[in-house]
Amino acid sequence: MLNATTRAGAAQRIKDGAIPEQVAAELGVSRSTLYRELRKHREGAAAEPVGQEG
């Protein structure tokens, strides 16, 4: 499993055009694990409140 920082970095690299298989290999995980972790990243980003002031 990847930590939040690594997930965010992987997501950004793929968004910038990196090949998912290459990113997965560099992180030492399978492609399916990478996609699972990217899904966690997307779900976590969607759950964060934006612009909320306390």
C-alpha beads as a LAMMPS data file, in Angstrom:
LAMMPS data file: protein, C-alpha beads

54 atoms
53 bonds

1 atom types
1 bond types

-500.0 500.0 xlo xhi
-500.0 500.0 ylo yhi
-500.0 500.0 zlo zhi

Masses

1 110.0

Atoms # bond

1 1 1 0.000 0.000 0.000
2 1 1 1.097 3.537 -0.698
3 1 1 0.942 6.524 1.607
4 1 1 -1.063 9.636 0.749
5 1 1 1.975 11.563 -0.482
6 1 1 3.064 8.766 -2.802
7 1 1 -0.496 8.353 -4.109
8 1 1 -0.706 12.075 -4.855
9 1 1 2.650 12.022 -6.628
10 1 1 1.679 9.019 -8.721
11 1 1 -1.632 10.626 -9.653
12 1 1 0.140 13.816 -10.715
13 1 1 2.709 11.916 -12.788
14 1 1 -0.025 10.042 -14.628
15 1 1 -1.969 13.287 -15.136
16 1 1 1.220 14.762 -16.622
17 1 1 1.405 11.899 -19.121
18 1 1 3.424 9.148 -17.454
19 1 1 2.535 5.575 -18.360
20 1 1 0.737 3.879 -15.431
21 1 1 2.666 0.635 -15.898
22 1 1 5.946 2.543 -15.615
23 1 1 4.815 4.432 -12.504
24 1 1 3.715 1.155 -10.902
25 1 1 7.062 -0.492 -11.679
26 1 1 8.998 2.440 -10.235
27 1 1 6.929 2.260 -7.046
28 1 1 7.362 -1.501 -6.830
29 1 1 3.646 -2.301 -7.026
30 1 1 1.452 -4.028 -9.564
31 1 1 -0.635 -2.062 -12.006
32 1 1 -3.837 -3.171 -10.260
33 1 1 -2.457 -1.977 -6.908
34 1 1 -1.583 1.373 -8.454
35 1 1 -5.116 1.788 -9.824
36 1 1 -6.595 0.819 -6.434
37 1 1 -4.411 3.391 -4.700
38 1 1 -5.307 6.060 -7.279
39 1 1 -8.981 5.369 -6.586
40 1 1 -8.303 5.940 -2.863
41 1 1 -6.592 9.212 -3.782
42 1 1 -9.572 10.385 -5.843
43 1 1 -12.041 9.410 -3.112
44 1 1 -9.939 11.149 -0.468
45 1 1 -9.651 14.309 -2.530
46 1 1 -13.413 14.357 -3.093
47 1 1 -14.050 14.005 0.655
48 1 1 -11.839 16.945 1.686
49 1 1 -13.738 20.136 2.390
50 1 1 -12.693 22.944 0.064
51 1 1 -12.561 26.541 1.230
52 1 1 -13.962 25.761 4.638
53 1 1 -12.963 28.334 7.253
54 1 1 -13.181 27.713 10.945

Bonds

1 1 1 2
2 1 2 3
3 1 3 4
4 1 4 5
5 1 5 6
6 1 6 7
7 1 7 8
8 1 8 9
9 1 9 10
10 1 10 11
11 1 11 12
12 1 12 13
13 1 13 14
14 1 14 15
15 1 15 16
16 1 16 17
17 1 17 18
18 1 18 19
19 1 19 20
20 1 20 21
21 1 21 22
22 1 22 23
23 1 23 24
24 1 24 25
25 1 25 26
26 1 26 27
27 1 27 28
28 1 28 29
29 1 29 30
30 1 30 31
31 1 31 32
32 1 32 33
33 1 33 34
34 1 34 35
35 1 35 36
36 1 36 37
37 1 37 38
38 1 38 39
39 1 39 40
40 1 40 41
41 1 41 42
42 1 42 43
43 1 43 44
44 1 44 45
45 1 45 46
46 1 46 47
47 1 47 48
48 1 48 49
49 1 49 50
50 1 50 51
51 1 51 52
52 1 52 53
53 1 53 54
